[in-house]
Amino acid sequence: MPQDTPTLLFEFEAPPEPREAAVDVVSTWTPPAPEPIAEPVPLLLLEETDVLAAPDEVVVAQRTTLLVADRAPAPPVPDDRPLPRWAGALGVFDLETTGIDTATARIVTAHVGVIDEHGAVVERKDWIVNPGVPIPEGAAAVHGITDDRARRFGRPPGEVVAEILGAIRSVFLRGFPLVVYNAPYDLTLLAAEADRHRLWPLETTAPIVDPFVLDKQLDRFRKGKRTLTAAAGVYGVDLTDAHDAGADAIAAGRVAQAMARRYPDELAFEAQALHDAQVGWCADQAASFQAYMREKRDPDFTTSGSWPQR
């Protein structure tokens, strides 16, 4: 009798052949931040935060207020004159920083907002940054932000710079010109910060309205300083907290509107045409200043007339 075939209780599976270990490839390339979506994004608006200043900062603010109050007020610009279309609604932008060199200075505070035809604030967003580098005492004495305050209240610069860029894009995408007093400083510094943090720079920096350039073009022979504080006095705009980014930005926008009312014929432009005119005006002003400095002080003096960014 044949033997019974044995019953297998499990199936045998041969072990797999050994494979060579995978080699991890480490890449040092870091992709840039994603390209921004071209869609208007409203600012985080109408934030009126009252932050108490440190005692040493109050002294700086009081000193600034007294200097403004001691100046003889200028006659106000009539506010019943119609505004050119470009001035009916304006974005406003300002930075306070660690220094004057746009290649190395870091943002400490910033403001982007929108004002209406009456100069009233419709939208605003304010930032305080922990720049990650020491804030020089001279800079802190100007804007009131010390190292301790920046570390306590400031946010990482990469986060803030991205939000500033987004807020400015929102202004342009809604068709508002952006007022920046002495635009080459703020816009060039912002571009350097964007590059430092590997962020997409602004796709456009137009149309810009720069009251610093306008003032020198429209009132060429006025003696004295051409600072924002001086211009605010000349055009009857209140500025009681100079070198606060929000106060400066809003005052610059109101100064631009006051100029538009005082010089309606000279500033009867569309927004882009006014931007283009300022490119030429700034170049002419720089050439004139360079010639003066070479004749009076330094034969080798040079300056740039590039505008609105260098």
C-alpha angles and dihedrals in degrees: 000000000000117000117253115257108249116250115234112226093198139011117253116227119194114235115258119260112261116262129211113260114257115250114229112229112209115205121202093194115111116200116231121252112280116275110265119254110247096234127116111255115196115234121247090263147199093020106160101177117176106208115182113236123228115256094256090050092053089059091056092048093048092049091052092048092051092051091053093044093051092057115095107252117246121231108271121252109246107258095200095075114105117255124229111252094256091061098049093091124010138185113222129204137180140162133203112202149174096264150339101269105096092202095058108018118104131216115256102169133004141182133196119178147145127237128194130227091283094052092252116147110249098169135010143171124186128192137191117198135202094219095197092233130080115276107229115239091239092056092045090052089057102047101019098235112128128190090258093051093046092050092047100046106014127104128217111286095231091059094046097045090053090052093047091052090049092050093051091048088053090055093051095042090056091053099251121139114234119234114213120168107224089000099192091067099050098036095045092048091047090052090051091051091049090053092046091056096039094246128148109263122229110291090215136014097196144147096027125169113204114188089192091063093039093051093052090048098046100038102029101161101044110124123225137047125334097209122132090254090054093046091049089055093048094050098039098249120146115239111167099153104048116185093027103122094225096045092047095047094049093044090050090054092050091047089054090052092047089052090050090055094045094046105031096154097044092049099041093127138124111249097258092044090052089050091052092048091054090055089062095038093053091049091051092047092051092048091050092048092047091052091049093049092048092051098043108028121359124020090201098048115134134180136177125247095190113132146225091359132016 
